[in-house]
């Protein structure tokens, strides 16, 4: 059977994926190092905020397989996939199981960034939104950010990597190459993702707006004299 080469991941989605991975690694390292590295921890946190906002918007207007509607599967379809009765398009973009991982990661990272904006180490660093909430909320956010949230992020990232290794090494699925080049060889034809100059220009506009929002939130700390 001749495989069909289809553009699955548009360039904005691919850049988002690898930029987010790099930022998360940097956040883990700077959190463990502490001290002056916390300056970079905050900067990377704002970068992740911008990336998450971008991904939410791009999940609504991006390429065919980057849209949430393309991998928002019903429980019945997930069960069929787990039983080995996959739909022909289940492995084109995110599989039903992979979709759960994506949504979980976005939710956990969103919670981690959100609580980071409300955290205070009571030494030298405080999130830009701490002045808008009570000390009780700040304490709860700080506790979650440093304990539960941190381990949830590490656990989901580890699970994500292990799942990729399982699909690549055991099921022989090609996952990494499409996320680098964008194209994927499929056994059946599938609608490609739009990935032209106009869509990439639109992604730049969305990213600029997301970065602007993250910068504005970061400026609240400077306005408060932190």
C-alpha positions as CSV (number, residue, x, y, z in Angstrom):
1,X,0.0,0.0,0.0
2,X,1.4,3.3,-1.1
3,X,1.5,5.8,1.9
4,X,0.0,9.2,1.5
5,X,2.2,12.1,2.6
6,X,0.1,14.7,4.4
7,X,1.0,18.0,6.1
8,X,-0.2,17.2,9.7
9,X,1.6,19.7,11.9
10,X,1.8,23.3,10.7
11,X,5.0,25.3,11.4
12,X,3.5,27.4,14.3
13,X,2.4,24.2,16.1
14,X,5.8,22.6,15.7
15,X,7.6,25.7,17.0
16,X,5.2,25.9,19.9
17,X,5.8,22.2,20.8
18,X,9.6,22.5,20.9
19,X,9.6,26.0,22.5
20,X,7.3,24.7,25.2
21,X,9.5,21.7,25.8
22,X,12.7,23.9,26.1
23,X,10.9,26.3,28.5
24,X,9.6,23.6,30.8
25,X,13.1,22.1,31.0
26,X,14.5,25.5,31.8
27,X,11.8,26.1,34.4
28,X,12.7,22.8,36.2
29,X,16.4,23.6,36.2
30,X,16.1,27.2,37.4
31,X,13.6,26.1,40.1
32,X,16.1,23.5,41.4
33,X,19.1,25.9,41.3
34,X,17.2,28.8,43.0
35,X,19.0,32.0,43.9
36,X,19.6,34.4,41.0
37,X,18.4,31.7,38.7
38,X,14.8,32.6,39.8
39,X,15.0,35.7,37.6
40,X,15.2,33.3,34.6
41,X,12.5,31.1,36.2
42,X,10.1,34.0,36.1
43,X,11.1,35.0,32.6
44,X,10.6,31.4,31.4
45,X,7.3,31.3,33.2
46,X,6.1,34.4,31.3
47,X,7.3,32.7,28.1
48,X,5.2,29.6,28.9
49,X,2.2,31.9,29.7
50,X,2.5,33.4,26.2
51,X,2.9,30.0,24.6
52,X,-0.2,28.6,26.4
53,X,-2.3,31.6,25.4
54,X,-1.1,31.2,21.8
55,X,-1.9,27.5,21.8
56,X,-5.4,28.0,23.1
57,X,-6.1,30.6,20.3
58,X,-4.3,28.4,17.7
59,X,-6.4,25.5,18.9
60,X,-9.4,27.4,17.6
61,X,-8.1,28.9,14.3
62,X,-4.9,27.0,13.5
63,X,-4.2,24.2,11.0
64,X,-6.7,21.3,10.6
65,X,-4.9,18.9,13.0
66,X,-3.9,21.6,15.5
67,X,-7.4,22.5,16.3
68,X,-9.0,21.1,19.4
69,X,-12.0,20.0,17.4
70,X,-9.6,17.5,15.6
71,X,-8.7,15.7,18.7
72,X,-11.7,16.2,21.0
73,X,-12.8,12.6,21.0
74,X,-15.9,11.0,22.6
75,X,-15.5,8.4,25.4
76,X,-16.9,5.8,23.0
77,X,-14.2,6.5,20.4
78,X,-11.5,6.3,23.0
79,X,-12.8,2.9,24.2
80,X,-12.8,1.7,20.6
81,X,-9.3,2.9,20.1
82,X,-8.1,1.1,23.3
83,X,-9.8,-2.1,22.1
84,X,-7.9,-1.9,18.8
85,X,-10.7,-0.7,16.7
86,X,-9.2,2.6,15.7
87,X,-10.8,5.0,13.2
88,X,-8.6,5.5,10.1
89,X,-7.9,9.1,11.2
90,X,-7.1,8.3,14.9
91,X,-3.4,8.2,14.2
92,X,-3.2,11.1,11.8
93,X,-2.8,13.8,14.4
94,X,-3.2,13.2,18.1
95,X,-4.6,9.8,18.9
96,X,-7.5,9.6,21.4
97,X,-5.0,8.6,24.0
98,X,-2.5,11.2,23.0
99,X,-5.3,13.8,23.1
100,X,-5.8,13.1,26.8
101,X,-2.1,13.7,27.4
102,X,-2.2,17.0,25.5
103,X,-5.2,18.3,27.4
104,X,-3.8,17.2,30.7
105,X,-0.5,18.9,30.0
106,X,-2.1,22.1,28.9
107,X,-4.3,22.1,32.0
108,X,-1.5,21.3,34.5
109,X,0.9,23.8,32.9
110,X,-1.8,26.4,33.0
111,X,-2.4,25.8,36.7
112,X,1.3,25.9,37.4
113,X,1.8,29.2,35.6
114,X,-1.3,30.6,37.2
115,X,-0.2,29.7,40.7
116,X,3.3,31.0,39.9
117,X,1.8,34.4,39.2
118,X,0.2,34.3,42.7
119,X,3.2,32.8,44.6
120,X,5.6,34.5,47.0
121,X,8.8,32.9,48.4
122,X,8.8,35.6,51.2
123,X,12.5,36.2,50.4
124,X,13.1,38.1,47.1
125,X,10.5,37.0,44.5
126,X,6.8,37.4,44.3
127,X,4.4,36.8,41.5
128,X,2.9,40.0,39.8
129,X,-0.7,39.1,40.9
130,X,0.0,38.6,44.6
131,X,-1.1,42.1,45.5
132,X,-4.6,41.5,44.1
133,X,-5.4,38.6,46.4
134,X,-5.4,37.7,50.1
135,X,-2.4,36.3,51.9
136,X,-4.4,33.0,52.3
137,X,-4.7,32.7,48.5
138,X,-1.1,33.5,48.1
139,X,-0.1,30.9,50.6
140,X,-2.3,28.2,48.9
141,X,-1.0,29.1,45.5
142,X,2.6,29.0,46.7
143,X,2.1,25.6,48.3
144,X,0.5,24.2,45.2
145,X,3.1,25.6,42.9
146,X,6.1,24.3,44.9
147,X,4.7,20.9,45.8
148,X,1.6,19.4,44.0
149,X,1.9,21.4,40.8
150,X,5.6,20.7,40.4
151,X,5.2,17.0,40.7
152,X,2.2,16.9,38.5
153,X,4.2,18.6,35.7
154,X,7.2,16.3,36.1
155,X,4.9,13.3,36.2
156,X,2.9,14.2,33.1
157,X,6.1,15.1,31.2
158,X,7.7,11.8,32.1
159,X,4.5,10.0,31.1
160,X,4.4,11.9,27.8
161,X,8.0,10.9,27.0
162,X,7.4,7.3,27.9
163,X,4.2,7.2,25.8
164,X,6.2,8.6,22.8
165,X,8.9,6.0,23.3
166,X,6.3,3.2,23.5
167,X,4.6,4.3,20.2
168,X,7.9,4.7,18.4
169,X,9.7,1.6,19.7
170,X,6.9,-0.8,20.2
171,X,4.1,0.2,17.9
172,X,6.6,1.6,15.3
173,X,4.7,4.8,14.8
174,X,6.6,7.8,13.4
175,X,5.9,10.6,15.9
176,X,9.1,12.7,16.2
177,X,9.8,13.3,12.5
178,X,6.4,14.8,11.7
179,X,6.8,17.2,14.6
180,X,10.0,18.3,13.0
181,X,9.1,18.4,9.4
182,X,5.4,18.6,9.5
183,X,4.5,15.8,7.1
184,X,3.4,12.3,8.0
185,X,3.0,9.2,5.9
186,X,-0.5,7.8,6.3
187,X,-2.1,4.6,5.0
188,X,-5.2,6.5,3.9
189,X,-5.7,10.0,2.5
190,X,-6.5,12.8,5.0
191,X,-7.2,16.5,4.8
192,X,-3.9,18.4,5.4
193,X,-3.4,21.2,7.8
194,X,-3.1,24.7,6.2
195,X,0.5,25.8,6.5
196,X,1.0,28.6,4.1
197,X,2.5,32.1,4.4
198,X,-0.9,33.6,5.3
199,X,-1.5,31.2,8.2
200,X,2.0,31.6,9.4
201,X,1.5,35.4,9.4
202,X,-1.7,35.0,11.4
203,X,0.2,32.8,13.9
204,X,2.8,35.6,14.3
205,X,0.0,38.1,15.1
206,X,-1.5,35.7,17.6
207,X,1.9,35.1,19.2
208,X,2.6,38.9,19.4
209,X,-0.7,39.4,21.1
210,X,0.0,36.5,23.5
211,X,3.5,37.8,24.3
212,X,2.0,41.3,24.8
213,X,-0.5,39.9,27.4
214,X,2.3,38.1,29.2
215,X,4.4,41.2,29.2
216,X,1.5,43.3,30.6
217,X,1.0,40.8,33.4
218,X,4.8,40.8,34.2
219,X,4.7,44.6,34.3
220,X,2.2,44.5,37.2
221,X,5.1,43.4,39.4
222,X,7.2,46.3,38.3
223,X,4.3,48.7,38.9
224,X,4.1,47.3,42.5
225,X,7.8,47.8,43.0
226,X,8.8,44.1,43.3
